[in-house]
Amino acid sequence: MSAPTQVAPSVDVPVTNPGGITKRRRLAYVLILGALIALGPFTVDLYLPAFPTVAADLQASDAAIQMTLTATMIGFGLGQLIVGPLSDAVGRKRPLLIATSVHVLASLAVVFAPTVEWVMVARVFQGIGAAGGAVVAMAMVRDMFHGQALIRMLANMALVTGVAPVIAPVIGSQLLRVVDWREIFVVLAAYGVLMLLVAKFALHETRPAHMRGKQTMGEVARRYRRLLGDGAFVGIAIVGAMGFTALFSYLSSSSFVLQDQYGVSAQQFGVIFGINAAGQIACTQIASRLMRVLAPRAVAGIGITLMTLGAIALAICSIVDVGLIGVIVPLFFIVPPLGLVMPSVQVMALNGHGAEAGTAASLIGAGNNVVAGAVTPLIGVLGMSALSMATVMIGALLIGAASLWFVVRPRTTSAVIV
C-alpha cells in the first residue's frame, strides 16, 4: 500500500502570527474559544434532564417541550448564517459581542416565561445569540493557524463541540438537585455575561482590516455561491449534518426514553451521559493523532461506520427487547465515534476556505443545527422510544455515509495535511 499523499496547507489567507504563538497562549486560546463554542451546546442541552418538570410546570405535552429544543436549534442555525458572513465583513469581535448580548437577554426572558409558546420564541433568540461564539471561535482558529497546528486546534474545538452537548445534561441534572428549571436559565445568562467580558477584554481582533469585505447582499451571496459551488464542501457539510443529527436524536429523546421507558433517575441519566462524554473525548483525541498519518476523509469514514453499526445494533436490541443494557451499550458505539467524524469534517471544510472562514464555519454549523432540529422531531412522530430514536439515527447516518463515499471528492480530501 502506498504512503498517503501529503499536501501543503491552504495559503489563501495569511495566518496571524504564524509559528509565533507560545504554548501558554495556545492553551489560553483553547480555553477561551472552547468556552465560546460551548455556550451553544450548553444553551441547547443544559435543561434536558428538566424536560419532564418543564412539561408539568407549563402544562405542556412532551412533543411541545421537545419543540422548544428544536426552536433553539433552528435559531442557532439561522444565527450562524447571519454572524458568519458578518464576521468576514466587519471583523470577528463586533458580531460576537452583539450576538452574545442577545443570548443574555433571551435567557432572562425564559426565566419569566408563563407559557411554552413564550419559551419557544425566547429559545429561538437564545439560539441566535449563542451562534456568535460558535462561528467566531472557529473563524478565529482558521485566521491564526494552518497545517497540523490547524488540525490540533480544530480537534480541540471539535472536542468541545462534541463533548459539551453530552456534558451539559450531566451538569443540568446536578443543578436540578439545588435549583428549579427556570434558574438553569439564570445560569445560562450568567455564562453569557462572562463570555461578553472575556470577548471584550481577552480577545484581540484576528481579521485584519484589509481582508474584510463589503457587507452587501451581493458580496454575501458571492461567498455562499463559492462555498455551495464546491461539491466537496457540500458533501462534507452533509456528513457533518447527518452525524450531528444522530447525536441530537440521542440528546433530544434519551431523557424521555431512559427516564420514562426504563425508569432511570435524573442522576443515573447524568452518569450515562458522562460515560458517553468520556468516550467522545477519547475519540476526539484519537482523531487528532490519526490525522497525522491518515487523510481526514478516512478518519471520518471510520467514525461514521462505527456510528451506523451502533445505530443498527440499537434498533435490533429494541426490537427484541433486551432491556436497558440493550440501549446503553449500542449508544456507546454511536455517541463517542462522533469524535472521529466532527474534527475531520471541520478540517476538510475550513482548510481550503480561509478567505471566507466565517461563512464556511457558519454553513457547517447552520447545517448541523437546522437539519438536526428539523429531523429529530420525527422521533416523537414515530412514538417516543428507543426504536424510533434508532430509526432516525440509521436514516441520517446512511445519508452521511453515502455523501462521504460518493459526493466528497477523494482528490481534494484524501491527502494528509501537513
Legacy VTK file of the C-alpha trace (Angstrom):
# vtk DataFile Version 3.0
C-alpha trace
ASCII
DATASET POLYDATA
POINTS 418 float
0.000 0.000 0.000
1.463 3.339 -0.996
2.065 6.089 1.524
-0.640 8.750 1.707
-0.139 11.823 -0.409
0.848 14.928 1.515
-0.174 18.434 0.609
0.713 21.805 1.998
-1.902 23.711 3.902
-4.111 26.208 2.190
-2.394 29.566 1.723
-5.365 31.571 0.543
-5.175 33.845 3.563
-2.241 34.964 5.709
-2.067 33.467 9.153
-1.975 35.793 12.134
1.371 35.430 13.919
2.334 32.169 12.139
4.556 29.945 14.211
4.860 32.574 16.924
2.119 31.507 19.316
3.544 30.152 22.565
2.174 27.036 24.260
0.744 29.129 27.073
-1.039 31.437 24.638
-2.259 28.464 22.609
-3.732 26.980 25.783
-5.428 30.300 26.525
-6.965 30.274 23.045
-8.178 26.703 23.543
-9.864 27.623 26.828
-11.391 30.914 25.686
-12.522 29.831 22.232
-13.667 26.496 23.620
-15.803 28.288 26.202
-17.344 30.433 23.468
-18.198 27.355 21.412
-19.567 25.539 24.464
-22.088 28.338 25.073
-24.171 26.953 22.214
-24.342 23.310 23.346
-24.926 24.366 26.949
-27.736 26.660 25.812
-29.328 23.800 23.896
-28.813 20.925 26.319
-28.378 22.131 29.906
-32.076 21.779 30.665
-32.639 18.366 29.011
-32.967 16.498 32.342
-35.678 19.001 33.342
-37.955 18.155 30.405
-40.499 16.214 32.490
-40.547 19.017 35.102
-40.910 21.749 32.482
-43.791 19.865 30.858
-45.596 19.583 34.204
-44.956 23.209 35.211
-46.142 24.688 31.905
-48.872 22.066 31.443
-47.465 21.204 28.020
-47.106 17.937 26.117
-43.810 16.108 25.692
-43.911 16.988 21.985
-44.312 20.697 22.781
-41.359 20.613 25.165
-39.259 18.852 22.544
-40.202 21.664 20.135
-38.551 24.179 22.483
-35.347 22.279 21.806
-35.979 22.364 18.073
-36.648 26.113 18.296
-33.222 26.623 19.865
-31.516 24.555 17.182
-33.218 26.467 14.384
-32.269 29.787 15.995
-28.709 28.555 16.446
-28.508 27.606 12.785
-30.021 30.841 11.491
-27.799 32.886 13.790
-24.715 31.290 12.295
-25.842 32.183 8.778
-26.062 35.816 9.915
-22.940 36.033 12.064
-20.617 34.127 9.713
-20.699 36.487 6.716
-20.876 39.481 9.066
-17.654 38.411 10.789
-15.907 38.112 7.414
-17.053 41.629 6.506
-16.623 43.696 9.686
-14.249 41.629 11.816
-14.763 38.951 14.435
-15.330 40.810 17.716
-18.222 43.158 16.995
-20.664 40.454 15.794
-19.601 38.269 18.728
-20.418 40.971 21.282
-23.800 41.771 19.725
-24.844 38.131 19.426
-23.815 37.240 22.968
-25.800 40.204 24.310
-28.886 38.840 22.536
-28.248 35.481 24.205
-28.180 37.017 27.683
-31.448 38.893 27.175
-33.192 35.843 25.708
-32.004 33.654 28.596
-33.582 36.053 31.065
-36.801 36.041 29.009
-37.110 32.277 29.512
-36.814 32.708 33.281
-40.113 34.618 33.304
-41.906 32.556 30.644
-45.592 31.939 31.539
-46.277 29.520 28.656
-44.473 27.020 26.470
-45.037 29.296 23.456
-43.142 32.079 25.249
-40.308 29.633 25.863
-40.221 28.661 22.174
-39.877 32.266 20.995
-37.235 33.124 23.597
-35.318 29.958 22.755
-35.122 30.946 19.085
-33.417 34.214 20.079
-31.270 32.395 22.613
-30.045 30.134 19.819
-29.374 33.089 17.524
-27.325 34.752 20.259
-25.324 31.628 21.102
-24.403 31.250 17.429
-21.967 34.167 17.679
-19.486 32.300 19.836
-19.615 29.155 17.715
-18.943 30.862 14.392
-16.441 33.461 15.545
-14.361 30.971 17.541
-13.990 28.647 14.540
-13.198 31.554 12.220
-10.556 32.856 14.640
-8.904 29.436 14.704
-8.725 29.455 10.905
-7.362 33.027 10.968
-4.476 32.082 13.253
-3.435 28.513 12.395
-2.694 26.268 9.440
-1.432 22.747 8.694
-1.015 20.396 11.644
-1.435 23.314 14.051
-4.854 23.920 12.496
-5.722 20.227 12.883
-4.735 20.254 16.560
-6.751 23.389 17.268
-9.779 22.156 15.325
-9.555 18.853 17.172
-9.696 20.770 20.438
-12.669 22.771 19.175
-14.368 19.599 17.929
-13.809 18.106 21.362
-15.864 20.963 22.799
-18.446 20.732 20.003
-18.915 17.033 20.571
-18.497 16.721 24.309
-20.299 19.862 25.517
-23.724 18.607 24.343
-23.109 15.402 26.285
-21.696 17.013 29.430
-24.328 19.760 29.590
-27.179 17.423 30.646
-24.886 15.893 33.271
-24.337 19.331 34.783
-28.016 20.133 34.344
-29.044 17.024 36.260
-26.826 18.072 39.156
-28.120 21.655 39.073
-31.655 20.307 39.410
-30.686 18.991 42.835
-30.478 22.572 44.126
-32.425 24.783 41.665
-35.603 24.593 39.610
-35.647 24.577 35.814
-36.054 28.358 35.484
-32.875 29.006 37.449
-30.971 26.941 34.915
-31.588 29.835 32.521
-30.220 32.265 35.099
-27.041 30.175 34.962
-27.042 30.438 31.153
-27.478 34.213 31.351
-24.512 34.425 33.732
-22.462 32.272 31.360
-23.325 34.711 28.556
-22.269 37.715 30.635
-18.952 36.031 31.401
-18.370 35.409 27.683
-19.162 39.052 26.950
-16.472 40.173 29.360
-13.964 37.653 28.022
-14.654 38.608 24.403
-14.371 42.313 25.198
-11.150 42.236 27.203
-9.295 38.968 26.450
-9.659 38.507 22.692
-7.946 40.530 20.014
-9.297 41.033 16.505
-7.910 38.343 14.155
-9.474 39.583 10.915
-7.200 42.370 9.567
-8.958 45.418 8.150
-7.525 44.893 4.656
-9.091 41.424 4.470
-12.610 42.499 5.330
-15.126 42.695 2.535
-18.154 44.853 1.955
-21.188 43.619 3.837
-23.551 43.860 0.886
-26.114 41.270 -0.094
-24.180 40.741 -3.301
-20.916 40.020 -1.511
-22.615 37.667 0.962
-24.281 35.874 -1.940
-20.931 35.525 -3.725
-19.348 33.951 -0.633
-22.187 31.475 -0.339
-22.008 30.685 -4.069
-18.280 29.954 -3.820
-18.885 27.513 -0.992
-22.051 25.901 -2.317
-20.433 25.592 -5.745
-17.695 23.452 -4.191
-19.084 19.911 -4.410
-16.616 18.582 -1.859
-17.607 21.257 0.654
-21.310 20.471 0.204
-20.641 16.769 0.691
-18.592 17.473 3.801
-21.383 19.647 5.190
-23.862 16.805 4.644
-21.603 14.373 6.510
-21.365 16.758 9.448
-25.097 17.458 9.496
-26.020 13.779 9.435
-23.535 12.893 12.164
-24.823 15.725 14.329
-28.417 14.663 13.622
-27.594 11.228 15.045
-26.141 12.887 18.153
-29.098 15.226 18.525
-31.511 12.311 18.157
-29.852 10.931 21.272
-29.864 14.275 23.065
-33.466 15.203 22.314
-35.093 11.865 23.114
-32.885 9.992 25.574
-34.260 11.826 28.607
-37.751 10.568 27.761
-36.590 7.098 26.674
-34.255 6.420 29.588
-36.257 8.094 32.356
-39.822 7.299 31.287
-39.382 3.996 29.465
-36.620 2.459 31.575
-37.085 4.263 34.908
-33.624 5.848 35.031
-33.307 8.688 37.575
-32.036 12.154 36.629
-28.712 11.403 38.327
-28.338 7.983 36.643
-29.197 9.709 33.394
-26.275 12.067 34.057
-23.915 9.130 34.655
-24.863 7.557 31.313
-24.227 10.870 29.587
-20.906 11.166 31.402
-19.720 7.758 30.179
-20.517 8.694 26.593
-18.785 12.045 27.073
-15.622 10.307 28.232
-15.729 8.072 25.180
-16.171 11.047 22.895
-13.235 12.863 24.490
-11.059 9.816 23.794
-12.242 9.534 20.182
-11.620 13.218 19.509
-8.042 12.917 20.727
-7.598 9.764 18.674
-8.860 11.632 15.605
-6.208 14.319 16.026
-3.474 11.682 16.129
-4.904 9.643 13.263
-4.929 12.702 11.005
-1.154 12.876 11.305
-0.930 9.718 9.181
-4.369 9.310 7.614
-6.427 11.635 5.457
-9.313 13.355 7.283
-11.748 11.621 4.914
-10.526 8.198 6.063
-10.854 9.134 9.743
-14.406 10.395 9.142
-15.182 7.125 7.352
-14.106 5.054 10.347
-16.262 7.138 12.655
-19.425 7.136 10.584
-19.151 3.380 10.004
-18.965 2.705 13.752
-21.910 5.027 14.376
-24.037 3.296 11.735
-23.294 -0.161 13.137
-24.139 1.094 16.630
-27.482 2.505 15.449
-28.371 -0.761 13.740
-27.495 -2.641 16.944
-29.713 -0.272 18.942
-32.644 -0.968 16.612
-32.163 -4.740 16.861
-31.866 -4.653 20.661
-35.012 -2.541 20.859
-36.983 -4.918 18.666
-36.012 -7.998 20.673
-36.417 -6.051 23.952
-33.022 -6.702 25.519
-33.725 -4.085 28.180
-31.731 -1.112 29.424
-28.365 -2.713 28.621
-29.518 -3.065 25.022
-29.783 0.724 24.849
-26.727 1.791 26.836
-24.173 -0.408 25.054
-25.180 0.473 21.451
-25.253 4.166 22.391
-21.592 3.907 23.330
-20.858 2.912 19.737
-22.930 5.812 18.403
-22.012 8.838 20.517
-18.219 8.554 21.099
-17.320 7.827 17.418
-18.751 11.224 16.520
-15.438 12.396 17.974
-13.776 10.880 14.903
-16.216 12.482 12.476
-16.529 16.116 13.575
-12.817 17.104 13.702
-12.364 15.555 10.259
-15.354 17.452 8.881
-14.083 20.758 10.253
-10.553 20.240 8.920
-11.809 19.318 5.444
-14.305 22.190 5.361
-12.061 25.011 6.610
-8.642 24.082 5.258
-9.426 25.231 1.730
-11.626 28.208 2.559
-9.587 30.576 4.704
-10.705 33.646 2.755
-14.305 33.031 3.845
-13.675 31.079 7.050
-16.526 32.755 8.921
-19.018 31.979 6.175
-17.744 28.398 5.849
-17.985 27.841 9.607
-21.476 29.316 9.605
-22.664 26.979 6.848
-21.272 23.914 8.602
-22.766 24.949 11.938
-26.099 26.002 10.460
-26.361 22.781 8.509
-25.707 20.759 11.629
-28.263 22.554 13.744
-31.048 23.254 11.248
-31.033 19.721 9.844
-30.857 18.145 13.300
-33.568 20.452 14.613
-35.839 19.687 11.669
-35.310 15.917 11.554
-35.316 14.824 15.183
-38.993 15.693 15.865
-39.684 12.613 13.698
-38.788 10.586 16.788
-41.832 11.991 18.559
-43.991 11.453 15.477
-42.933 7.802 15.322
-43.634 7.423 19.044
-41.017 8.272 21.654
-38.999 5.052 22.039
-35.518 3.618 21.647
-36.573 2.065 18.324
-37.790 5.424 16.981
-34.524 7.037 18.059
-32.535 4.283 16.329
-34.626 4.542 13.150
-33.918 8.264 12.746
-30.228 7.690 13.523
-29.909 4.940 10.903
-31.532 7.070 8.205
-29.286 10.055 8.952
-26.082 8.033 9.153
-26.740 6.161 5.903
-27.173 9.517 4.140
-23.953 10.777 5.744
-22.019 7.666 4.702
-23.327 7.933 1.136
-22.255 11.578 0.973
-18.793 10.740 2.282
-18.180 7.973 -0.228
-19.940 9.361 -3.298
-20.018 13.174 -3.007
-16.843 14.192 -1.159
-14.174 14.123 -3.854
-11.146 11.996 -2.921
-8.775 14.107 -4.994
-9.392 17.129 -2.772
-9.813 15.472 0.620
-7.793 12.250 0.608
-4.422 13.839 1.352
-2.705 14.062 4.698
-2.495 17.712 5.766
0.935 18.910 6.849
LINES 1 419
418 0 1 2 3 4 5 6 7 8 9 10 11 12 13 14 15 16 17 18 19 20 21 22 23 24 25 26 27 28 29 30 31 32 33 34 35 36 37 38 39 40 41 42 43 44 45 46 47 48 49 50 51 52 53 54 55 56 57 58 59 60 61 62 63 64 65 66 67 68 69 70 71 72 73 74 75 76 77 78 79 80 81 82 83 84 85 86 87 88 89 90 91 92 93 94 95 96 97 98 99 100 101 102 103 104 105 106 107 108 109 110 111 112 113 114 115 116 117 118 119 120 121 122 123 124 125 126 127 128 129 130 131 132 133 134 135 136 137 138 139 140 141 142 143 144 145 146 147 148 149 150 151 152 153 154 155 156 157 158 159 160 161 162 163 164 165 166 167 168 169 170 171 172 173 174 175 176 177 178 179 180 181 182 183 184 185 186 187 188 189 190 191 192 193 194 195 196 197 198 199 200 201 202 203 204 205 206 207 208 209 210 211 212 213 214 215 216 217 218 219 220 221 222 223 224 225 226 227 228 229 230 231 232 233 234 235 236 237 238 239 240 241 242 243 244 245 246 247 248 249 250 251 252 253 254 255 256 257 258 259 260 261 262 263 264 265 266 267 268 269 270 271 272 273 274 275 276 277 278 279 280 281 282 283 284 285 286 287 288 289 290 291 292 293 294 295 296 297 298 299 300 301 302 303 304 305 306 307 308 309 310 311 312 313 314 315 316 317 318 319 320 321 322 323 324 325 326 327 328 329 330 331 332 333 334 335 336 337 338 339 340 341 342 343 344 345 346 347 348 349 350 351 352 353 354 355 356 357 358 359 360 361 362 363 364 365 366 367 368 369 370 371 372 373 374 375 376 377 378 379 380 381 382 383 384 385 386 387 388 389 390 391 392 393 394 395 396 397 398 399 400 401 402 403 404 405 406 407 408 409 410 411 412 413 414 415 416 417
